[in-house]
Structures are given as structure tokens and as C-alpha cells.
Amino acid sequence: MPFRDPADAPTALTLARLRARPVDRIRRACCAIARYRTATSASPRARDVECADKLGFSNLGNAAEGLLPPYRKRIYVDQPRTTQAQLSNIGYFFITYFESGKCVITWDHVPTTPSSEVLRSRATTGSFTGDYNSHVAVVRELGASDAPIVVRDIDDAVALGDFYYRSIVPTSLAVMTLMAFALVFLLAVFVLVWLVSRLLR
């Protein structure tokens, strides 16, 4: 079998090793803006939750990323504990990380996130179950030579989300995130200055 037994998986050591990798300035700034973290709540679509339950996924908890407004999702993990299903009010995706630092994502739509040497970004097959089965087939193929990381709990999921922004997110998307944040910041400053000037009249 290509997957490790979860009880024998060196998740903590792998996460520490991945986090110790050098990070370029663009991704570091993007990671700071994304601020991947646990959250108290999320509102995934009911039909996606039902599908995850039927496939035997376990609910790990909630996570959020971004600032205004934060993108909240409920994070599930499959029975081998290697593939996460991240469910939000706008959709879902499946994601698996490998000990090499590579990642596979299967989206519920045609992705705008490009693939790279460390990321395989895959389009939907048209259904939740079909996407999961298709995703797992790729994980098994890659897992023959690169062990998937076992996700033990929500803290592991958040640590992997942080690693995504530090080392996996395509540079083009990181730049777009920084530009969007700068525009929102400038707009907020403009509105604040305008309000202050109105109050001082």
C-alpha cells in the first residue's frame, strides 16, 4: 500500500522540516496576509457535508484565511487521513500534501490556480464523489514514491495551509493577492481620510 499507517506517520517531523525551508519575500508576505488559522465557525453547503459524511470523512474543525472578509471553511479528512475535503459556503476542494512538499488539489470547478512543479491543480469531474475518487487515484499514483502526509487534527490542517502559502501557492497568485490587499488598504485609507475631513468641517 502506498499510504503510511496513520499511527506510524512522522507528521510532526515532516511539518517541522517543511516549515524550515527558506521562503521567498513574495510568498512570505502573501502568507502574512492569508493568516491561515483555526476558526470558531463555518457554513458549508449542506449537500457537500452530506456527501463527505457518506464517504466516511471525519470533521476536524473549522479554519479561516484572509482578512476582510475571511474565507471560512470546515475541514474534513478521509479514512486514510491523507486527503482533506475543505467545504465552504461557495463550494469544496480536495487537497493532499506529500512529504516532499508537493501538493495535489482537485477543485469543484475549472481551476484558475495553475499547476507547477510542486502543485498539481485539477478540474472537477462533475460530482463530489467523482472528484474524490479521481483525486485519490492521483494520490495513489504519486504515493508510490512520495508518501502523503497524515493529517491528525485541525492543527495539522492549519499548519499545512500555512505551508501552502509559504511554499506552494503560485507566485503569480501571490502577487495578485498582495496587489488586491494593497488596493483595499489604499481604499480604506482614502475613506478614513474623507470621513475625518468631513468631521473636521
C-alpha positions, 0 to 999 in steps of 0.5 A, a space after each residue: 500500500 502506498 499510504 503510511 499507517 496513520 499511527 506510524 506517520 512522522 507528521 510532526 517531523 515532516 511539518 517541522 522540516 517543511 516549515 524550515 525551508 527558506 521562503 521567498 519575500 513574495 510568498 512570505 508576505 502573501 502568507 502574512 496576509 492569508 493568516 491561515 488559522 483555526 476558526 470558531 465557525 463555518 457554513 458549508 453547503 449542506 449537500 457537500 457535508 452530506 456527501 463527505 459524511 457518506 464517504 466516511 470523512 471525519 470533521 476536524 474543525 473549522 479554519 479561516 484565511 484572509 482578512 476582510 472578509 475571511 474565507 471560512 471553511 470546515 475541514 474534513 479528512 478521509 479514512 486514510 487521513 491523507 486527503 482533506 475535503 475543505 467545504 465552504 459556503 461557495 463550494 469544496 476542494 480536495 487537497 493532499 500534501 506529500 512529504 516532499 512538499 508537493 501538493 495535489 488539489 482537485 477543485 469543484 470547478 475549472 481551476 484558475 490556480 495553475 499547476 507547477 512543479 510542486 502543485 498539481 491543480 485539477 478540474 472537477 469531474 462533475 460530482 463530489 464523489 467523482 472528484 474524490 475518487 479521481 483525486 485519490 487515484 492521483 494520490 495513489 499514483 504519486 504515493 508510490 514514491 512520495 508518501 502523503 502526509 497524515 493529517 491528525 487534527 485541525 492543527 495539522 490542517 492549519 499548519 499545512 495551509 500555512 505551508 501552502 502559502 509559504 511554499 506552494 501557492 503560485 507566485 503569480 497568485 501571490 502577487 495578485 493577492 498582495 496587489 488586491 490587499 494593497 488596493 483595499 488598504 489604499 481604499 480604506 485609507 482614502 475613506 478614513 481620510 474623507 470621513 475625518 475631513 468631513 468631521 473636521 468641517 
